[in-house]
Amino acid sequence: MLISREQEPLTFEPLIVTLTVQTKKIYINEEEIIVAIVNSTTVILLAFAVYLVLMIIVGFLYMNRTANSEDYFLGGRGLNGWVAALSAQASDMSGWLLMGLPGGIYAMGTGQSWIAVGLLLGTIFNWLCISGRLRRYTIIANNSLTLPAYFENRFRDKKRILLLVSSIVIVIFFLVYTASALAAGGKLFNTVFGIDYHIALAIGAGVILCYTFMGGFMAVCVTDFIQGMLMLVGLLLVPVVAYFLLPGSLYDILEESGAVGGAASFLNPLMNGDRPYTAIEIFSQLAWGLGYCGMPHILTRFMAVKDEKELKKSKSIAIVWIILSLGAACVIGVVGRAYLSPVILGTEGQASAESVFIIMIQNIFTKDLALPFVGGIFLCGVLAAIMSTADSQLLVTASAVSEDLYHNFVKKDADSKEILLIGRITVLAVAVLAFVIAWNPDSSIMGLVSNAWAGLGSAFGPIVLMSLYWKRTNLAGAVAGIVSGGLTVIVWDYIPFVGGQTLGNATGVYSLAVGFLLSLLMIVVFSLATKAPSKDIVREFERVSSEK
């Protein structure tokens, strides 16, 4: 170990002779430190290079196995249980799990973990109540390859209103979602290597674009599987190592770290900084779980699982993964506050609080343990979280444009190879647009994810749920639900109605909660006020419901 922890600043003896010797020692150590930092950075960069090349190789290998649009967008419905589970969870959690959530807890305390509780409940509900029925229904409903196609086939939408509306919603909100992932990648490279944010943004976007463009769905799922395992190992190991490296009691260090409200408030999940949580704030954070039913990049994993046996395996794997990952991410925020003390992230001259996991890895493996390559591998776990979401979002957006919009509205006689080409072109176009949205280095990962999650969850969550469990749901109700849910989020989050503030800022209520409930209400009202579904639709619904 070349240097002391930051909690142990160097001191000088008062005697002149001792001062001269000590200064010389410090000078020598500084040279050693500079060499060590350069060497460590080189080793970490090597780990990143190996990882990124591996992802590109996977994309290249699956490029030759991608013969048509069904292979590119759904992998021929051939996912096994492990790949389906980990790719679904890795594509779900994104950089938010390793940056946004730990950063929120680091800055404000364990009260920020209510979002994690909501996401845990939402994940469990999604796997237990949505996955099996949705897989069966998409097969019976004319082998639907995408979520918009499922809506069209489920409700016999001959005018293709649902296809158009839902595809537009996907493109709008996934642009923002993909931008959040690219922004997280830019911040990662900037923090680790000191590379300019915009150059770092281009590097991350380029690699993700490369393997997604080539290999499609299976390349995305296999890379997500690798990334999911890497994320989990990093999440579990880093906070444990950091805890045992603490120079004293966790509580005492937190008390001295400048945590808002002190250690007691910081560790109290009912406190929001230095004040108690309100019921509305807890409800809004729990409401994040409502979004799961409407996330196309997660739902496509359910649709692509090989069979019911593999799906049952996926459920158990995914639920265990999410419990461990969310719990560990929360612990990182707490332990990181103590481990990095007296440095306070987010203050002038310091990296943002969202970089807590990255900086912990750097300190632990390059300073305390002197294992920079291992640190590089765990930093790749952060990159993995980012890439696993961005690639899925690119693919879902591409499927919405090429399969749902181009094939159905622009060129109906397009063959599978032409649709595949349009899909790849769309991947490129969406990546460029998301790159532009993420250009601002001060953009909040949490803010971008929050808006996109709310928009997709409000537009699609209620109609997915009702289409699977209420046979009276009809076309009019579906259209009303999607439109009202998506528009509510836009109005709630972006239009300053109250004294220059948006309704979200003025009320403190998360737009997803409002949009989801309003969409659900519109589905029921419009379905009951219009003609009941045909006997053919009802029979199909009952067939899906009866199968196990």
BELTAUR-V170927 format. One record per backbone hydrogen bond with DSSP energy under -1.0 kcal/mol. NH is the residue of the N-H (numbers start at 1). CO is the residue of the C=O. Records with the same first field share a line. If there is no record, write none. Layout:
NH=CO + CO
//
This chain:
8=5
19=15
20=16
21=17
22=18
23=19
24=20
25=21
26=22
27=23
28=24
29=25
30=26
31=27
32=28
33=29
34=30
35=31
36=32
37=33
38=34
39=35
40=36
41=37
42=38
43=39
44=40
45=41
46=42
47=43
48=44
49=45
50=46
51=47
52=48
53=49
54=50
55=51
56=52
57=53
58=54
59=55
60=56
61=57
62=58
66=63
72=68
73=69
74=70
75=71
76=70
77=74
79=304
84=80
85=81
86=82
87=83
88=84
89=85
90=86
91=87
92=88
93=89
94=90
97=93 + 94
99=95
101=96
103=99
104=100
105=101
106=102
107=103
108=104
109=105
110=266
112=109
113=110
114=111
117=113
118=114
119=115
120=116
121=117
122=118
123=119
124=120
125=121
126=122
127=123
128=124
129=125
130=126
131=126
134=130
135=131
136=132
137=133
138=134
139=135
140=136
141=137
142=140
143=139
144=138
150=146
151=147
152=148
153=149
154=150
155=151
157=152
158=156
164=160
165=161
166=162
167=163
168=164
169=165
170=166
171=167
172=168
173=169
174=170
175=171
176=172
177=173
178=174
179=175
180=176
181=177
182=178
183=179
184=180
185=181
186=182
187=183
188=184
189=185
190=186
191=187
192=188
193=189
194=190
195=189
200=196
201=197
202=198
203=199
204=200
205=201
206=202
207=203
208=204
209=205
210=206
211=207
212=208
213=209
214=210
215=211
216=212
217=72
220=216
221=217
222=218
223=219
224=220
225=221
226=222
227=223
228=224
229=225
230=226
231=227
232=228
233=229
234=230
235=231
236=232
237=233
238=234
241=237
242=238
243=239
244=240
246=243
253=249
254=250
255=251
256=252
262=259
266=262
267=263
271=268
272=275
273=108
277=270
282=278
283=279
284=280
285=281
286=282
287=283
288=285
289=286
290=287
291=288
292=289
294=291
295=292
298=295
299=295
300=296
301=298
303=299
304=300
306=79
311=307
312=308
313=309
314=310
315=311
316=312
317=313
318=314
319=315
320=316
321=317
322=318
323=319
324=320
325=321
326=322
327=323
328=324
329=325
330=326
331=327
332=328
333=329
334=330
335=331
336=332
337=333
338=334
339=335
340=336
343=340
346=351
347=344
350=347
355=352
356=353
359=355
360=356
361=357
362=358
363=359
364=360
365=361
366=362
367=363
368=363
369=364
371=365
375=371
376=372
377=373
378=374
379=375
380=376
383=379
384=380
385=381
386=382
387=383
388=384
390=386
391=387
393=389
394=390
395=391
396=392
397=393
398=394
399=395
400=396
401=397
402=398
403=399
404=399
405=400
406=401
407=402
409=405
410=406
411=406
414=411
419=415
420=416
421=417
422=418
423=419
424=420
425=421
426=422
427=423
428=424
429=425
430=426
431=427
432=428
433=429
434=430
435=431
436=432
437=433
438=434
439=436
443=440
448=444
449=445
450=446
451=447
452=448
453=449
454=450
455=451
456=452
457=453
458=454
459=455
460=456
461=457
464=460
465=461
466=462
467=463
468=464
469=465
470=466
473=470
478=474
479=475
480=476
481=477
482=478
483=479
484=480
485=481
486=482
487=483
488=484
489=485
490=486
491=487
492=488
493=489
494=490
495=491
497=495
498=501
501=498
504=492
506=502
507=503
508=504
514=510
515=511
516=512
517=513
518=514
519=515
520=516
521=517
522=518
523=519
524=520
525=521
526=522
527=523
528=524
529=525
538=534
539=535
540=536
541=537
542=538
543=539
544=540
545=541
546=542
547=543
//
